[in-house]
Amino acid sequence: MTPTVSIIIPTYNRRAFLCETLDSLAQQRFPKHNFEVIVVDDGSMDGTEAVAAKTFPFTLRYFWQPNQGDAEARNLGVNHSQADILVFLDDDILVEPDYLAHLVEAHNASTNRIVVGTEHLWIEETNPLFNRPSVSTAHNDTKQLEELDFVDICSNNMSIRREEFFQVGMMQKLDFPGSSIWCDVDFAYRAFCQGFEFYRSVEAVCWHRDYVKRDLESHKRRMKETAYRAAALFQKYPDLQAHLPMFSDKTPINWQKDSVRLIVRKFGRILSSTSFILWILEKFALVLSKYFSSSSLFQALLRWIVGGHIFQGYRAGLRKFKPVTQVEI
């Protein structure tokens, strides 16, 4: 028997993007009577409620809540669902026609499993879905699932059995307004502690229209805020930090435990992450972008600049959420 599916989409002031996400779901080859789409409007003010009057080949259910963040929106959607499998999508995700079928197949006869699709970045807004870049889903081997670490699970494109969603403890956000950054890692970590498996379906292809990666300014702002909130996440789960190596050279120096190599890296990060040095590096990157934007040097420089903003955000978070007991310089 084909399992039933609820696709839950939290949305906030993205009516146009949401409509395109729904249009891509209308092209699914998965039986339309076996899935529904639950849109949870997190207090939008752009007329998003109009999507409830649109006609689709699947059942669309619309719910509104005061602005509380996407974690609460996902939980509300789950509470209105009775399906076997939950699929969480963000409102800036476009899915290929077989996306849903492959995700559901990955859950066949399996329990305690979280599965995501294969996500590609697509930030060209002028191309309609039918003109999207071509990605082949044909493979020379029979491997259709790739095992993942729990930190690679992203809630913008994630599936789980409904009863297991409650077993893990639903979505939990940190005490911040707006987007619930880290709620997916929070959820996946709790699932990891309960012995869940994590996979990517190779053939469940989707496209992410990620606005924060359109330019350096938006990307570094988001990563700085993400790092700031990470300090609160680690306060909640102290053992989690070891699973996120992006912070390994951004923590205060521990003279008793850090290796010489790590101490040198931390010194380098400290010296190069001042606002003045980052300003110089960004000016240099601007010059390089005009002539060598595809070079490995330019890409490495961008990563180092973003890393500097992660450092600044994380150190600010440590000062706010966690007393620094180590010797910090």
Backbone bond lengths (Angstrom), bond angles and torsions (degrees), N, CA, C in turn:
res aa  C-N    CA-C-N  psi(-1)  N-CA   C-N-CA  omega(-1)  CA-C   N-CA-C  phi
1 M - - - 1.462 - - 1.527 109.57 -
2 T 1.321 115.67 133.25 1.462 120.63 179.53 1.527 109.99 -69.96
3 P 1.333 118.43 126.40 1.465 119.82 -178.99 1.525 110.98 -69.62
4 T 1.322 115.51 155.25 1.456 120.71 175.34 1.530 109.00 -88.41
5 V 1.330 114.42 152.31 1.466 120.31 -174.06 1.520 109.63 -135.24
6 S 1.313 115.94 137.44 1.459 122.30 168.81 1.525 108.31 -112.63
7 I 1.320 115.90 121.52 1.462 121.34 175.23 1.522 107.18 -96.76
8 I 1.321 116.64 117.83 1.455 121.61 -173.83 1.518 109.44 -108.82
9 I 1.333 115.16 122.61 1.462 121.51 -175.95 1.521 109.82 -122.51
10 P 1.330 118.73 107.13 1.463 119.94 170.67 1.525 108.94 -77.89
11 T 1.308 116.97 143.73 1.468 118.78 -178.39 1.513 110.66 -146.08
12 Y 1.326 114.96 149.96 1.462 120.76 178.49 1.528 109.32 -151.00
13 N 1.337 115.47 107.86 1.469 122.32 175.44 1.530 113.40 55.37
14 R 1.336 116.78 41.80 1.462 121.20 176.47 1.518 109.63 -135.84
15 R 1.280 116.44 52.37 1.460 120.50 -174.92 1.528 112.20 -56.94
16 A 1.326 117.57 -44.96 1.470 120.32 -176.91 1.530 110.77 -64.78
17 F 1.326 116.72 -46.52 1.461 119.97 178.95 1.521 110.57 -62.82
18 L 1.329 116.64 -42.58 1.459 120.92 -179.56 1.523 111.13 -58.65
19 C 1.323 116.96 -43.84 1.468 120.25 179.97 1.520 111.27 -61.30
20 E 1.328 117.72 -37.06 1.460 119.96 178.80 1.534 111.12 -71.64
21 T 1.330 116.80 -34.67 1.464 119.76 174.42 1.530 110.22 -62.57
22 L 1.328 116.80 -44.58 1.468 120.85 178.57 1.526 111.14 -64.28
23 D 1.322 117.33 -38.92 1.470 120.42 177.91 1.527 111.04 -62.97
24 S 1.335 116.84 -37.26 1.468 118.70 178.43 1.525 110.92 -69.09
25 L 1.334 117.06 -33.19 1.467 120.27 176.42 1.521 111.70 -68.79
26 A 1.323 116.75 -28.36 1.465 120.42 178.15 1.520 111.96 -65.70
27 Q 1.325 117.76 -17.29 1.469 121.99 -179.51 1.535 112.50 -92.65
28 Q 1.320 117.30 3.66 1.466 119.34 -178.60 1.522 111.80 -62.58
29 R 1.320 115.41 139.42 1.466 120.84 175.98 1.529 111.61 -85.51
30 F 1.305 116.95 -12.55 1.459 121.35 174.02 1.527 108.26 -62.11
31 P 1.355 118.61 140.36 1.473 120.11 -176.19 1.531 112.34 -52.38
32 K 1.331 116.03 125.59 1.466 120.60 -174.17 1.525 112.15 -64.40
33 H 1.335 117.24 -30.17 1.466 119.09 -179.24 1.524 112.45 -76.69
34 N 1.341 116.80 -6.05 1.458 120.19 -179.40 1.528 113.40 -99.55
35 F 1.324 116.63 -2.25 1.456 116.71 176.60 1.522 111.04 -138.22
36 E 1.321 113.61 150.83 1.456 122.55 174.90 1.520 108.10 -124.94
37 V 1.327 114.75 160.69 1.459 120.44 175.96 1.527 107.75 -119.44
38 I 1.325 115.49 125.19 1.461 121.45 178.20 1.523 108.09 -110.22
39 V 1.319 116.29 111.93 1.464 121.92 176.64 1.521 108.51 -95.84
40 V 1.321 116.30 125.60 1.465 121.14 177.31 1.519 107.71 -113.04
41 D 1.313 115.37 110.46 1.457 123.26 -178.51 1.529 108.56 -85.04
42 D 1.321 115.67 115.21 1.465 121.47 -175.45 1.536 111.15 -90.07
43 G 1.349 115.30 52.48 1.456 119.71 176.12 1.513 115.15 81.65
44 S 1.341 117.50 31.48 1.469 120.62 -179.09 1.522 111.81 -62.57
45 M 1.332 114.42 154.44 1.463 121.22 178.22 1.525 111.63 -127.40
46 D 1.343 116.43 23.48 1.463 120.16 -176.69 1.527 112.32 -115.91
47 G 1.330 117.46 19.75 1.455 119.86 179.45 1.512 113.92 82.26
48 T 1.332 117.36 19.84 1.466 120.81 -178.90 1.523 111.92 -56.98
49 E 1.338 117.92 -30.00 1.470 120.79 -176.80 1.526 112.44 -59.79
50 A 1.344 117.96 -17.38 1.459 121.05 -179.87 1.525 112.80 -64.55
51 V 1.356 117.92 -20.86 1.468 119.20 -179.37 1.525 110.81 -64.89
52 A 1.337 116.82 -23.10 1.469 119.92 -178.41 1.518 111.59 -65.62
53 A 1.333 117.62 -21.96 1.467 121.35 -178.75 1.525 112.29 -90.92
54 K 1.346 117.39 -6.54 1.457 120.37 -178.91 1.528 110.51 -78.56
55 T 1.323 115.41 154.67 1.463 121.68 -179.48 1.523 110.00 -103.77
56 F 1.322 115.31 130.97 1.457 121.70 178.34 1.526 109.10 -132.40
57 P 1.313 118.67 160.58 1.467 120.66 179.09 1.530 113.14 -74.02
58 F 1.310 116.98 -4.30 1.455 122.23 176.22 1.528 108.38 -116.92
59 T 1.318 116.65 167.15 1.461 120.83 175.72 1.521 109.56 -77.04
60 L 1.329 115.36 125.90 1.457 121.43 176.83 1.524 109.28 -112.29
61 R 1.328 116.10 127.51 1.463 121.47 176.98 1.521 108.36 -120.60
62 Y 1.328 115.79 132.50 1.467 121.72 -174.95 1.525 109.53 -116.91
63 F 1.333 116.01 132.28 1.461 121.84 175.93 1.524 108.98 -132.14
64 W 1.321 114.87 147.26 1.462 121.11 179.88 1.520 109.18 -118.75
65 Q 1.334 116.53 143.37 1.454 121.19 172.46 1.528 108.58 -140.72
66 P 1.328 118.01 153.30 1.470 119.52 172.04 1.522 108.95 -59.50
67 N 1.314 116.34 151.31 1.463 120.99 -175.13 1.529 111.46 -57.38
68 Q 1.341 115.61 111.78 1.465 122.29 -179.49 1.519 112.77 -131.30
69 G 1.333 117.53 -5.78 1.452 120.37 -178.40 1.519 112.07 104.60
70 D 1.343 115.05 161.35 1.461 119.63 -173.73 1.517 113.70 -71.68
71 A 1.341 118.81 -25.76 1.468 119.39 177.92 1.524 110.43 -63.85
72 E 1.329 116.80 -47.26 1.460 120.73 177.91 1.521 111.10 -64.52
73 A 1.338 116.50 -36.12 1.466 119.83 179.03 1.524 110.96 -64.32
74 R 1.316 117.26 -41.37 1.465 120.23 178.38 1.528 110.72 -63.84
75 N 1.324 116.22 -42.57 1.465 119.26 179.42 1.524 111.58 -62.53
76 L 1.332 116.69 -40.06 1.460 119.78 178.50 1.523 110.16 -62.39
77 G 1.330 116.55 -42.51 1.453 120.00 178.66 1.513 112.45 -61.77
78 V 1.328 116.67 -41.98 1.465 120.73 179.05 1.527 110.37 -63.19
79 N 1.317 117.12 -40.33 1.462 120.43 -179.40 1.529 112.38 -64.63
80 H 1.322 117.37 -21.58 1.465 121.26 177.45 1.532 111.96 -95.11
81 S 1.310 116.83 1.23 1.464 121.03 -178.27 1.518 111.04 -102.14
82 Q 1.336 115.53 149.62 1.461 121.89 171.97 1.526 110.98 -127.73
83 A 1.326 116.98 17.57 1.462 121.15 -174.61 1.524 111.40 -77.41
84 D 1.335 115.40 165.95 1.462 120.92 178.36 1.526 111.37 -72.42
85 I 1.328 115.93 -42.45 1.463 121.79 -174.08 1.526 109.58 -123.69
86 L 1.316 115.65 138.49 1.460 121.96 175.67 1.521 109.32 -103.75
87 V 1.317 116.42 134.98 1.462 122.13 172.68 1.520 107.19 -121.96
88 F 1.318 116.42 122.42 1.458 121.33 178.93 1.524 109.05 -100.65
89 L 1.317 115.76 126.68 1.460 121.87 175.35 1.521 109.21 -127.18
90 D 1.317 116.65 146.78 1.450 120.22 169.94 1.523 109.58 -87.73
91 D 1.325 115.46 164.70 1.461 119.53 -175.71 1.525 113.14 -80.63
92 D 1.347 118.01 5.68 1.470 120.45 174.32 1.528 111.07 -117.19
93 I 1.341 116.13 25.22 1.460 122.36 179.34 1.525 109.63 -108.91
94 L 1.316 116.63 132.59 1.465 123.14 172.56 1.524 107.89 -112.30
95 V 1.322 117.41 136.05 1.466 120.68 -173.84 1.523 111.11 -115.01
96 E 1.322 114.85 146.51 1.460 121.54 174.87 1.533 109.93 -74.31
97 P 1.342 118.20 158.05 1.476 120.97 -173.65 1.529 115.58 -57.68
98 D 1.328 118.52 -28.06 1.462 120.57 -179.58 1.524 112.95 -101.82
99 Y 1.297 116.94 11.09 1.463 121.42 -177.53 1.528 111.34 -55.38
100 L 1.300 117.01 -53.37 1.459 121.08 -174.76 1.528 111.71 -66.00
101 A 1.319 117.04 -41.35 1.467 120.48 -179.39 1.525 111.56 -60.16
102 H 1.328 116.65 -41.27 1.465 119.84 -179.34 1.524 111.83 -70.77
103 L 1.323 117.57 -37.31 1.464 119.49 177.32 1.521 110.84 -63.41
104 V 1.322 116.09 -45.72 1.464 120.25 -178.96 1.522 110.43 -63.67
105 E 1.328 116.72 -40.66 1.466 120.66 179.37 1.527 111.14 -59.63
106 A 1.329 116.55 -34.13 1.462 120.34 -178.38 1.526 112.30 -68.14
107 H 1.323 116.95 -16.15 1.463 120.83 179.46 1.528 112.42 -97.64
108 N 1.319 118.52 -4.51 1.456 121.17 -178.11 1.531 110.95 -58.43
109 A 1.321 115.14 126.49 1.472 122.15 175.59 1.521 112.70 57.19
110 S 1.321 117.07 23.05 1.458 120.59 -179.93 1.523 109.93 -125.78
111 T 1.312 115.76 143.37 1.461 120.93 177.28 1.525 108.94 -126.04
112 N 1.323 115.21 166.07 1.468 120.96 179.86 1.524 111.36 50.03
113 R 1.323 114.39 53.31 1.460 120.66 -177.07 1.522 109.23 -137.18
114 I 1.318 116.64 136.56 1.464 123.14 172.16 1.517 107.45 -116.92
115 V 1.324 116.14 130.41 1.467 121.42 -175.57 1.522 109.78 -126.82
116 V 1.321 116.23 133.36 1.460 121.94 172.95 1.526 108.41 -113.58
117 G 1.323 115.58 164.58 1.451 120.26 175.31 1.519 110.99 -89.81
118 T 1.316 115.14 -177.79 1.463 121.62 177.44 1.520 108.12 -92.77
119 E 1.307 115.24 109.90 1.469 121.37 -173.17 1.520 111.49 -96.24
120 H 1.336 116.05 132.18 1.457 122.33 173.70 1.524 108.71 -116.57
121 L 1.320 116.37 142.43 1.449 120.90 178.43 1.527 109.59 -79.49
122 W 1.318 115.82 129.49 1.464 121.29 177.27 1.518 107.80 -139.73
123 I 1.327 116.09 109.74 1.456 119.70 -176.57 1.524 112.44 -116.84
124 E 1.323 118.33 8.28 1.458 121.19 175.80 1.516 109.06 -82.95
125 E 1.321 116.40 107.80 1.464 119.96 -173.25 1.529 113.38 -81.95
126 T 1.309 117.96 -15.07 1.457 118.94 -174.27 1.520 112.92 -83.61
127 N 1.330 117.37 -16.29 1.462 119.76 -178.02 1.523 111.06 -87.02
128 P 1.339 117.94 127.11 1.460 118.87 173.40 1.524 109.95 -69.86
129 L 1.313 116.12 165.42 1.459 120.85 -176.56 1.522 112.05 -54.37
130 F 1.334 117.45 -37.86 1.457 119.61 -175.05 1.527 112.41 -72.06
131 N 1.327 117.21 -13.03 1.460 120.60 176.64 1.518 112.02 -105.66
132 R 1.321 116.31 17.16 1.449 120.16 -178.23 1.528 110.30 -62.78
133 P 1.335 118.01 156.73 1.459 120.67 175.19 1.524 110.83 -57.80
134 S 1.306 115.32 146.24 1.460 119.71 -177.19 1.516 110.98 -83.50
135 V 1.317 115.92 132.71 1.466 122.12 174.96 1.515 107.52 -128.58
136 S 1.310 116.06 123.57 1.459 119.69 179.46 1.517 109.82 -79.07
137 T 1.325 116.08 132.98 1.464 120.37 175.10 1.524 111.03 -105.41
138 A 1.326 116.26 13.07 1.459 120.26 176.27 1.530 109.11 -85.39
139 H 1.296 117.36 137.19 1.455 121.70 -176.86 1.527 109.72 -131.22
140 N 1.328 113.54 148.16 1.458 118.86 -178.26 1.520 112.29 -77.74
141 D 1.323 117.66 -20.12 1.458 119.60 178.94 1.519 109.36 -111.19
142 T 1.301 115.63 -178.87 1.465 120.41 -177.27 1.520 112.21 -97.96
143 K 1.313 116.68 7.74 1.459 120.40 -177.76 1.526 110.13 -74.26
144 Q 1.323 115.82 113.38 1.458 120.43 -179.27 1.526 112.00 -108.20
145 L 1.327 117.10 -13.13 1.454 121.57 179.13 1.524 109.60 -125.65
146 E 1.309 115.62 138.27 1.459 121.81 175.08 1.530 108.45 -115.97
147 E 1.315 116.63 127.21 1.453 119.66 179.45 1.523 109.67 -72.34
148 L 1.324 116.38 139.02 1.454 122.78 -177.34 1.519 110.86 -121.00
149 D 1.314 115.13 160.57 1.450 121.40 166.16 1.530 107.37 -80.10
150 F 1.311 117.56 151.73 1.467 119.10 -176.40 1.525 112.35 -62.68
151 V 1.331 118.32 -26.05 1.467 119.89 -178.75 1.528 111.80 -71.04
152 D 1.336 117.53 -12.36 1.457 121.23 178.85 1.526 112.80 -90.85
153 I 1.313 117.50 2.95 1.459 121.40 178.77 1.528 109.43 -83.26
154 C 1.320 115.64 127.84 1.461 120.91 -179.30 1.524 109.43 -121.27
155 S 1.319 116.50 132.53 1.465 120.50 -174.59 1.525 113.06 -76.67
156 N 1.330 117.91 -4.39 1.471 118.35 177.11 1.520 111.92 -74.93
157 N 1.339 117.12 -5.27 1.464 122.96 -172.30 1.525 106.20 -167.68
158 M 1.334 116.75 81.45 1.463 120.67 -168.84 1.521 110.14 -150.56
159 S 1.325 116.66 144.93 1.461 120.93 178.83 1.516 110.77 -133.95
160 I 1.344 115.05 148.95 1.450 122.59 -178.66 1.523 107.87 -161.93
161 R 1.323 117.24 151.81 1.461 119.80 174.58 1.529 109.27 -66.98
162 R 1.336 116.11 144.12 1.459 120.28 -172.93 1.532 112.35 -61.15
163 E 1.331 117.33 -45.27 1.459 118.66 -177.64 1.523 111.17 -65.92
164 E 1.340 116.55 -28.04 1.461 120.06 179.27 1.527 111.56 -76.71
165 F 1.325 116.62 -27.10 1.457 120.39 174.54 1.528 110.23 -60.06
166 F 1.329 116.47 -43.91 1.462 120.65 177.15 1.526 110.89 -70.06
167 Q 1.332 116.09 -35.53 1.464 120.38 178.62 1.531 111.20 -59.56
168 V 1.310 116.98 -40.87 1.465 121.14 179.94 1.523 111.13 -70.69
169 G 1.324 117.05 -28.70 1.459 119.73 177.83 1.510 114.40 115.46
170 M 1.339 117.15 20.12 1.462 123.48 178.34 1.532 110.42 60.84
171 M 1.334 116.20 -178.44 1.449 120.81 178.04 1.534 109.85 -78.18
172 Q 1.308 115.19 140.77 1.462 120.83 177.51 1.525 108.25 -131.02
173 K 1.313 116.49 126.97 1.452 118.98 179.88 1.523 110.08 -101.17
174 L 1.321 115.03 158.39 1.450 120.70 170.73 1.522 108.24 -78.12
175 D 1.303 116.73 166.93 1.463 120.65 -173.14 1.530 110.93 -83.26
176 F 1.358 114.59 68.03 1.461 121.33 177.67 1.531 108.23 -132.68
177 P 1.317 117.24 149.38 1.466 119.22 174.86 1.523 110.71 -77.45
178 G 1.328 115.94 163.27 1.466 120.52 174.74 1.513 113.40 78.99
179 S 1.326 114.60 -151.45 1.464 121.33 -175.65 1.517 111.23 -58.08
180 S 1.337 115.58 137.60 1.472 120.90 -176.37 1.518 110.84 -86.56
181 I 1.319 115.88 69.23 1.464 121.03 177.34 1.534 109.27 -57.83
182 W 1.324 116.65 137.35 1.461 125.27 177.95 1.516 113.76 80.61
183 C 1.346 119.96 -1.60 1.465 118.38 -178.64 1.526 111.12 -65.56
184 D 1.350 117.78 -28.61 1.460 119.60 178.81 1.527 111.38 -72.14
185 V 1.328 117.30 -41.54 1.464 120.04 176.93 1.526 110.14 -66.49
186 D 1.333 116.20 -39.93 1.464 120.82 175.81 1.528 110.41 -56.54
187 F 1.339 116.18 -48.26 1.465 121.28 -179.07 1.534 110.69 -65.42
188 A 1.325 116.41 -46.75 1.465 120.40 -177.05 1.529 111.40 -66.08
189 Y 1.313 117.24 -33.97 1.469 119.85 178.38 1.520 110.65 -65.43
190 R 1.332 116.43 -42.47 1.467 119.24 177.28 1.527 110.76 -63.94
191 A 1.344 116.31 -38.12 1.467 119.78 176.35 1.527 110.91 -65.77
192 F 1.322 116.73 -40.86 1.461 122.09 177.48 1.530 110.71 -58.52
193 C 1.315 116.39 -42.67 1.459 120.94 179.92 1.531 111.78 -66.99
194 Q 1.348 116.03 -20.14 1.462 120.54 177.72 1.529 112.23 -95.98
195 G 1.322 117.22 5.50 1.454 120.39 174.99 1.516 115.66 88.48
196 F 1.325 118.30 19.06 1.463 120.99 178.82 1.527 111.27 -70.13
197 E 1.340 114.50 157.85 1.460 122.68 172.14 1.527 108.59 -104.37
198 F 1.339 115.88 154.23 1.458 120.89 -176.51 1.524 109.06 -132.32
199 Y 1.347 115.19 129.52 1.457 120.34 -175.64 1.526 111.31 -138.66
200 R 1.326 113.64 156.86 1.463 121.70 167.84 1.521 108.25 -113.01
201 S 1.327 116.21 129.00 1.460 120.27 173.05 1.526 107.91 -81.68
202 V 1.322 116.41 116.04 1.463 121.36 -175.09 1.526 111.53 -60.62
203 E 1.326 116.88 -36.07 1.464 120.52 -172.86 1.528 114.14 -97.03
204 A 1.312 117.57 -2.08 1.475 120.65 175.59 1.518 107.90 -88.08
205 V 1.313 116.26 84.33 1.463 122.21 -170.31 1.524 111.25 -91.40
206 C 1.332 115.24 135.58 1.460 120.49 174.02 1.520 109.10 -140.97
207 W 1.328 114.33 164.81 1.468 121.80 -177.36 1.514 109.44 -121.63
208 H 1.328 115.92 131.29 1.465 121.33 -177.89 1.529 109.77 -107.01
209 R 1.303 115.55 118.59 1.458 120.81 178.86 1.538 107.83 -92.67
210 D 1.323 115.66 73.90 1.463 122.75 -169.47 1.528 110.52 -83.26
211 Y 1.319 116.70 109.23 1.461 120.13 -176.67 1.528 112.52 -69.21
212 V 1.337 118.69 -26.39 1.464 119.54 -175.93 1.520 112.31 -73.92
213 K 1.327 117.98 -11.26 1.456 119.82 179.29 1.530 112.55 -104.48
214 R 1.327 116.30 15.28 1.460 119.55 179.84 1.516 111.95 -76.97
215 D 1.318 117.23 -27.32 1.462 120.31 179.34 1.520 108.77 -155.06
216 L 1.331 114.93 164.38 1.455 120.79 -176.28 1.518 112.02 -63.71
217 E 1.339 117.56 -39.77 1.456 120.86 -177.06 1.528 111.95 -59.29
218 S 1.342 116.77 -49.86 1.462 119.96 -178.49 1.525 110.91 -67.63
219 H 1.331 116.36 -35.31 1.463 120.10 -178.16 1.522 110.75 -67.89
220 K 1.319 117.26 -44.93 1.466 118.69 -176.88 1.532 110.89 -71.30
221 R 1.344 117.98 -32.34 1.466 119.88 176.24 1.523 110.90 -64.08
222 R 1.338 116.06 -45.08 1.454 119.45 179.77 1.526 111.28 -64.04
223 M 1.326 117.61 -43.16 1.454 119.79 -177.65 1.530 111.63 -69.17
224 K 1.317 117.27 -32.46 1.466 119.88 176.40 1.526 110.52 -66.15
225 E 1.328 116.71 -42.84 1.458 120.59 177.66 1.532 110.75 -67.27
226 T 1.323 116.50 -39.31 1.464 120.73 177.35 1.528 111.08 -59.79
227 A 1.331 116.18 -44.15 1.460 120.43 179.80 1.520 111.35 -66.85
228 Y 1.319 116.85 -38.03 1.471 120.65 177.87 1.526 110.32 -59.52
229 R 1.319 116.44 -44.75 1.463 120.32 -179.19 1.526 112.00 -72.95
230 A 1.340 116.96 -22.65 1.462 119.89 179.13 1.519 111.05 -60.66
231 A 1.329 116.90 -32.96 1.458 119.31 178.95 1.527 111.22 -61.72
232 A 1.332 116.08 -37.08 1.470 119.93 176.36 1.521 110.88 -70.37
233 L 1.327 117.05 -35.71 1.462 121.21 177.41 1.523 110.80 -62.98
234 F 1.336 116.86 -43.32 1.462 120.50 -179.29 1.528 111.30 -72.10
235 Q 1.303 116.87 -25.65 1.454 119.40 173.38 1.523 110.02 -65.94
236 K 1.339 116.31 -35.70 1.466 122.08 178.15 1.521 111.44 -74.18
237 Y 1.345 116.44 -41.21 1.465 122.19 -178.92 1.531 108.86 -128.33
238 P 1.312 119.35 85.44 1.471 121.15 -176.19 1.528 114.03 -56.88
239 D 1.333 117.88 -32.42 1.468 120.60 -177.56 1.521 113.22 -77.98
240 L 1.312 117.12 -9.39 1.461 120.29 -174.83 1.521 112.47 -72.96
241 Q 1.309 118.01 -29.86 1.461 120.87 -175.00 1.525 112.25 -57.08
242 A 1.330 116.86 -34.87 1.463 120.58 -179.29 1.520 112.28 -63.11
243 H 1.328 117.48 -20.00 1.460 121.40 -179.02 1.536 112.68 -90.34
244 L 1.323 117.47 -2.66 1.465 121.60 -177.52 1.526 109.13 -121.78
245 P 1.333 117.68 84.43 1.471 121.39 -174.21 1.526 114.08 -64.72
246 M 1.333 118.74 -13.54 1.464 120.33 178.88 1.533 111.71 -60.81
247 F 1.332 116.62 -18.24 1.459 119.92 -179.87 1.535 113.14 -101.22
248 S 1.323 117.67 2.37 1.467 120.53 -171.90 1.524 112.75 -62.00
249 D 1.348 118.88 -36.57 1.465 120.45 -179.54 1.528 112.09 -99.07
250 K 1.337 116.31 12.92 1.464 119.95 -177.33 1.524 112.21 -114.77
251 T 1.317 116.49 -4.25 1.463 120.60 175.86 1.528 109.13 -82.73
252 P 1.325 117.20 158.37 1.468 119.43 176.00 1.526 111.60 -58.63
253 I 1.315 116.04 151.22 1.458 121.24 -179.77 1.524 110.27 -66.77
254 N 1.317 114.71 130.74 1.461 121.17 174.13 1.530 106.78 -109.12
255 W 1.321 115.81 101.09 1.454 120.36 -172.97 1.523 112.60 -65.86
256 Q 1.312 117.67 -22.73 1.460 120.62 -178.74 1.535 112.28 -84.71
257 K 1.334 117.31 -30.15 1.463 119.99 -171.92 1.533 114.42 -112.47
258 D 1.311 117.78 -29.97 1.465 119.85 -175.85 1.523 111.19 -70.92
259 S 1.347 115.01 141.75 1.459 119.45 174.64 1.529 109.19 -73.18
260 V 1.338 115.65 163.82 1.464 120.11 178.08 1.532 109.98 -58.53
261 R 1.317 115.29 -42.06 1.475 119.37 -179.22 1.525 111.18 -61.79
262 L 1.329 116.80 -42.60 1.457 119.44 -179.40 1.527 111.07 -68.88
263 I 1.327 116.86 -36.12 1.463 119.99 177.27 1.530 110.18 -62.17
264 V 1.328 116.31 -41.65 1.469 120.16 178.20 1.527 110.29 -63.19
265 R 1.335 116.44 -42.75 1.473 120.15 178.45 1.523 111.04 -61.46
266 K 1.326 116.42 -41.49 1.459 119.84 -179.05 1.527 110.73 -67.66
267 F 1.334 117.20 -37.81 1.457 119.75 174.70 1.527 110.35 -60.10
268 G 1.326 115.64 -45.88 1.463 119.60 179.10 1.508 112.40 -61.06
269 R 1.334 116.30 -40.00 1.472 120.27 179.52 1.529 110.49 -67.11
270 I 1.311 116.88 -41.85 1.469 120.39 179.96 1.530 110.75 -61.77
271 L 1.344 115.85 -47.72 1.456 120.20 -176.17 1.521 113.18 -67.45
272 S 1.345 116.42 -32.22 1.469 119.59 -175.44 1.521 113.53 -95.43
273 S 1.324 118.22 2.76 1.468 120.39 -175.79 1.522 113.18 -109.71
274 T 1.333 116.33 12.54 1.462 118.27 172.34 1.529 108.74 -71.12
275 S 1.298 116.69 155.23 1.466 120.54 -178.06 1.527 111.24 -59.56
276 F 1.331 117.39 -37.16 1.467 120.15 -178.86 1.524 111.14 -67.01
277 I 1.336 117.09 -47.11 1.466 120.29 -179.69 1.532 110.32 -63.65
278 L 1.332 117.16 -41.51 1.459 119.47 178.76 1.522 110.73 -63.24
279 W 1.309 117.29 -36.37 1.475 120.81 177.80 1.523 110.03 -62.02
280 I 1.340 116.71 -43.80 1.466 120.69 178.17 1.530 110.74 -62.98
281 L 1.328 116.57 -45.77 1.467 120.33 -179.50 1.520 111.54 -62.12
282 E 1.318 117.46 -37.65 1.459 120.31 -179.83 1.522 111.21 -69.79
283 K 1.339 117.51 -35.97 1.466 120.24 175.56 1.525 110.29 -64.49
284 F 1.326 116.74 -40.78 1.461 121.43 177.84 1.525 110.33 -64.43
285 A 1.348 116.80 -40.91 1.462 120.74 178.73 1.518 111.29 -63.47
286 L 1.338 116.49 -35.95 1.467 120.37 178.74 1.523 110.85 -62.63
287 V 1.325 116.53 -40.24 1.469 120.49 177.49 1.526 110.35 -66.57
288 L 1.343 116.35 -45.97 1.465 120.24 -179.62 1.527 111.92 -61.50
289 S 1.328 116.62 -34.58 1.469 119.93 -175.76 1.523 112.53 -63.41
290 K 1.315 116.99 -23.91 1.470 120.46 -178.32 1.524 112.21 -76.99
291 Y 1.320 116.80 -23.84 1.464 119.77 -174.02 1.533 113.71 -126.78
292 F 1.329 117.14 -26.75 1.464 119.60 -173.15 1.524 111.37 -133.83
293 S 1.329 116.73 40.44 1.466 119.85 -174.34 1.527 113.13 -63.97
294 S 1.323 117.88 -21.94 1.469 120.37 -179.10 1.528 112.33 -98.23
295 S 1.322 117.10 1.72 1.460 119.79 -176.52 1.525 110.84 -76.24
296 S 1.329 115.73 154.33 1.457 120.65 178.22 1.522 111.04 -66.72
297 L 1.342 117.41 -31.43 1.464 121.20 177.72 1.518 110.81 -62.89
298 F 1.320 116.42 -44.31 1.465 120.54 -179.74 1.524 110.64 -64.32
299 Q 1.325 117.37 -44.58 1.463 120.76 -179.76 1.526 111.26 -64.51
300 A 1.341 116.78 -39.45 1.466 120.33 177.98 1.530 110.50 -65.62
301 L 1.319 116.55 -37.86 1.464 120.69 178.69 1.523 110.77 -64.79
302 L 1.320 117.27 -41.62 1.460 120.35 177.26 1.531 111.19 -61.75
303 R 1.326 116.55 -42.94 1.468 119.54 179.13 1.528 110.84 -62.64
304 W 1.341 116.77 -39.03 1.459 119.83 -179.90 1.528 110.97 -68.14
305 I 1.328 116.86 -38.80 1.469 120.65 177.86 1.527 110.13 -63.01
306 V 1.323 116.55 -48.79 1.467 120.16 178.74 1.527 109.72 -61.02
307 G 1.332 116.40 -39.24 1.461 120.26 177.54 1.521 112.04 -61.20
308 G 1.329 116.85 -35.03 1.454 120.03 177.18 1.514 112.50 -65.06
309 H 1.318 116.47 -37.84 1.457 120.31 177.71 1.529 111.03 -73.16
310 I 1.326 116.56 -32.13 1.464 119.60 172.62 1.525 109.77 -62.80
311 F 1.329 116.59 -43.14 1.461 121.58 177.65 1.528 110.80 -57.52
312 Q 1.335 116.18 -49.44 1.464 119.71 -178.82 1.532 111.37 -60.77
313 G 1.338 116.49 -44.87 1.455 119.86 -179.45 1.515 112.28 -65.01
314 Y 1.331 116.06 -41.56 1.459 119.47 -177.56 1.529 111.65 -68.53
315 R 1.329 116.90 -42.47 1.459 119.44 178.18 1.530 111.16 -63.58
316 A 1.336 117.08 -37.77 1.469 119.92 175.48 1.529 110.09 -63.60
317 G 1.328 116.49 -38.57 1.460 120.73 178.12 1.522 112.06 -65.96
318 L 1.335 116.92 -40.25 1.465 120.10 177.92 1.526 111.69 -61.56
319 R 1.332 115.33 -39.75 1.463 118.48 179.16 1.526 111.55 -66.43
320 K 1.339 116.17 -29.53 1.461 120.52 -178.13 1.526 112.51 -84.71
321 F 1.332 116.81 -43.74 1.462 120.64 -167.46 1.522 115.77 -109.23
322 K 1.305 117.79 -16.89 1.460 118.57 -174.18 1.517 110.13 -145.24
323 P 1.324 117.74 119.35 1.460 119.09 177.10 1.531 110.31 -60.86
324 V 1.323 116.31 134.36 1.458 120.56 -179.76 1.521 108.23 -86.38
325 T 1.334 116.41 110.34 1.470 121.11 -178.57 1.498 111.95 -92.41
326 Q 1.365 116.44 -16.34 1.448 119.03 179.44 1.530 109.54 -83.59
327 V 1.341 116.14 165.55 1.454 120.55 175.00 1.519 107.94 -73.90
328 E 1.307 116.84 118.13 1.463 120.67 -176.37 1.509 109.94 -110.88
329 I 1.340 115.70 137.33 1.453 119.22 175.77 1.523 109.18 -126.09
